[in-house]
Amino acid sequence: MAETLDISFLADDTLEAARRLLGVRLTTCIDGVMTSGFITEVEAYLGIEDRAAHTFGGKKNKKNEMMFNDYGHVYVYTMHGHHCMNILTREKEHPEGILIRGLEPDVGRDIMIERRGRETGLTDGPGKLTKSMGVRRELHNGMELNNGILTLQTGRVPAEIEATPRIGIDNKEEAVAYPYRFIVKGNPHVSRFRGRPSENNGWQ
């Protein structure tokens, strides 16, 4: 059985924490049903100074208030009817976080198929993976990790990490170009994957 991850690294630099989350096993246990996957794709959002972040400028509102928690909590928001999950970093005075954009399915793939109503494209996008894993804003927004419902565990090690600009923020001025999206290079379980998977899907 995988060990629960020491998440104290989330308190430090958000960009480094984002890279360290790649390969971590995210496990959900919802209504007694377990699913898990290895994180393959993340995007870092650097809070008050980052135009693409929900906390840009430091303004707190009903939608983003859970971003003003300490590291180790989750912030779940909805966009176009889809739920998107962020893992918070640093302290509440620095409302930064990491969007989980992709997972490689591990335990409970049959459950993911049932929840998604399809057999492919289960977790290669932030809304897809939350539906597959049973994560919802009304249930999990503001929840602390490693509580028996949402758990981070030791997992796999990427052979190579690739940094790119983030996806879907075309109107965020200079923030559009920031290379704050990190993926396991060659893993097919990421957004907009093209080409052939790497050996062992990019894991060591």
C-alpha positions in Angstrom: 0.0 0.0 0.0 1.3 3.4 -0.9 2.4 5.7 1.9 0.5 9.0 2.7 2.7 11.8 1.3 4.3 14.4 3.6 2.8 17.5 2.0 5.0 20.1 3.9 6.7 20.9 0.6 3.5 22.7 -0.5 4.4 25.4 2.0 7.3 26.6 0.0 7.8 27.7 -3.6 4.7 27.0 -5.7 6.5 26.4 -9.0 8.7 23.8 -7.3 5.8 22.2 -5.5 4.0 21.9 -8.9 6.9 19.9 -10.3 7.0 17.7 -7.2 3.3 16.8 -7.6 4.0 15.1 -10.9 3.9 11.3 -10.3 2.1 11.7 -6.9 -0.9 9.3 -6.5 -4.1 11.2 -5.9 -6.7 8.9 -4.2 -10.3 9.6 -3.5 -12.6 7.6 -1.3 -16.2 8.8 -1.8 -19.2 6.9 -0.5 -16.9 4.0 0.2 -15.7 3.8 -3.4 -11.9 4.3 -4.1 -10.3 5.7 -7.2 -6.8 6.8 -7.8 -4.4 8.1 -10.4 -0.9 9.4 -10.9 -0.7 13.1 -11.5 0.6 13.8 -15.0 -0.2 17.5 -15.6 -0.4 20.6 -13.4 -0.6 24.4 -13.7 0.8 26.7 -11.1 -1.0 30.0 -10.2 1.0 32.5 -8.3 -1.8 34.5 -6.6 -1.8 38.2 -6.2 0.8 39.0 -8.9 -0.5 36.5 -11.4 -3.2 37.9 -13.8 -4.3 34.3 -14.5 -4.9 33.5 -10.9 -8.4 33.8 -9.3 -6.7 35.8 -6.5 -5.0 38.3 -8.7 -4.9 41.7 -6.9 -5.7 40.1 -3.5 -9.5 40.5 -3.8 -11.6 37.9 -1.9 -15.1 37.0 -3.0 -17.6 34.2 -2.6 -16.1 32.2 -5.5 -12.4 32.4 -4.5 -12.6 32.6 -0.6 -11.3 29.1 -0.2 -8.1 30.1 -1.9 -7.3 32.1 1.2 -6.6 28.9 3.3 -3.2 27.6 4.2 -1.4 25.0 2.1 -2.7 21.5 2.0 -6.4 22.5 1.4 -8.2 22.2 -1.9 -10.0 24.8 -3.9 -12.6 23.5 -6.2 -14.4 25.8 -8.7 -16.7 25.3 -11.6 -16.2 26.5 -15.2 -18.7 25.8 -17.9 -20.4 23.2 -15.6 -17.1 21.3 -14.9 -15.4 21.1 -11.5 -11.7 21.9 -11.4 -9.5 21.1 -8.4 -6.6 23.1 -7.1 -4.2 22.2 -4.3 -3.2 25.2 -2.2 0.3 26.2 -1.5 2.1 28.5 0.9 0.3 30.4 3.7 -3.1 32.2 3.5 -1.4 35.5 3.1 -0.1 34.2 -0.3 -3.2 32.7 -2.0 -1.4 30.5 -4.5 -2.3 27.1 -5.8 -1.8 24.3 -8.4 -4.5 23.2 -10.8 -4.5 19.4 -11.3 -5.0 19.0 -15.0 -4.2 15.4 -15.7 -4.0 11.9 -14.1 -3.0 8.5 -15.3 -5.7 6.2 -14.0 -4.7 3.6 -11.5 -7.3 2.1 -9.1 -11.0 2.1 -10.0 -10.8 2.6 -13.7 -14.2 0.8 -14.0 -15.7 3.4 -11.7 -14.2 6.2 -13.7 -15.7 4.8 -16.9 -19.1 4.6 -15.2 -18.9 8.1 -13.9 -17.8 9.5 -17.2 -20.0 7.3 -19.4 -17.2 6.5 -21.7 -14.0 4.3 -21.9 -11.4 6.8 -23.2 -10.4 10.3 -22.3 -11.2 9.7 -18.6 -8.6 12.0 -17.0 -6.9 14.1 -19.6 -8.2 17.5 -18.5 -9.2 19.2 -15.2 -13.0 18.7 -15.6 -12.6 15.1 -16.8 -10.5 14.0 -13.9 -12.7 15.5 -11.2 -15.7 13.7 -12.7 -13.8 10.4 -12.9 -12.6 10.8 -9.3 -15.9 12.0 -7.9 -14.6 15.4 -6.8 -17.3 18.2 -6.7 -17.3 21.8 -5.6 -20.2 21.5 -3.2 -18.6 18.5 -1.4 -14.9 19.2 -1.4 -14.2 22.9 -1.8 -12.1 24.0 1.2 -11.4 20.4 2.3 -8.0 19.6 3.8 -6.0 16.9 2.1 -5.0 13.5 3.6 -8.3 13.2 5.5 -9.4 9.8 4.2 -11.4 11.3 1.4 -8.8 13.1 -0.7 -5.3 11.8 -0.1 -1.9 12.3 -1.7 0.4 9.2 -1.7 3.8 8.3 -2.9 3.7 7.3 -6.5 5.9 7.3 -9.6 8.9 9.4 -10.8 8.8 11.2 -14.1 11.6 10.5 -16.5 11.4 14.0 -17.8 9.3 17.1 -16.9 8.3 19.5 -19.6 7.3 23.2 -18.9 4.9 25.0 -21.2 2.5 28.0 -21.1 -0.8 27.4 -19.4 -3.9 26.5 -21.3 -7.1 28.6 -21.8 -5.9 31.9 -20.5 -5.6 33.8 -23.8 -6.9 37.1 -22.3 -4.5 37.4 -19.4 -1.9 39.7 -21.0 1.7 38.9 -19.9 0.6 35.9 -17.9 -0.3 34.0 -21.1 3.4 33.3 -21.8 4.5 32.2 -18.3 5.8 28.6 -18.5 3.8 27.5 -15.5 2.3 24.3 -16.9 4.2 21.1 -16.1 3.7 17.7 -17.6 5.2 14.2 -17.5 6.8 14.3 -21.0 5.4 11.6 -23.3 2.5 10.6 -21.0 -0.7 10.4 -23.0 -2.9 11.3 -20.0 -2.5 15.0 -20.4 -4.5 17.7 -22.2 -4.2 17.9 -26.0 -1.7 15.0 -26.2 -0.3 14.5 -29.7 2.1 11.9 -31.0 3.3 8.6 -29.6 3.6 7.9 -25.8 7.1 7.6 -24.4 8.4 4.3 -23.1 6.6 3.4 -19.9 4.4 6.5 -20.5 7.2 8.8 -19.4 7.9 7.2 -16.0 11.3 6.1 -14.7 
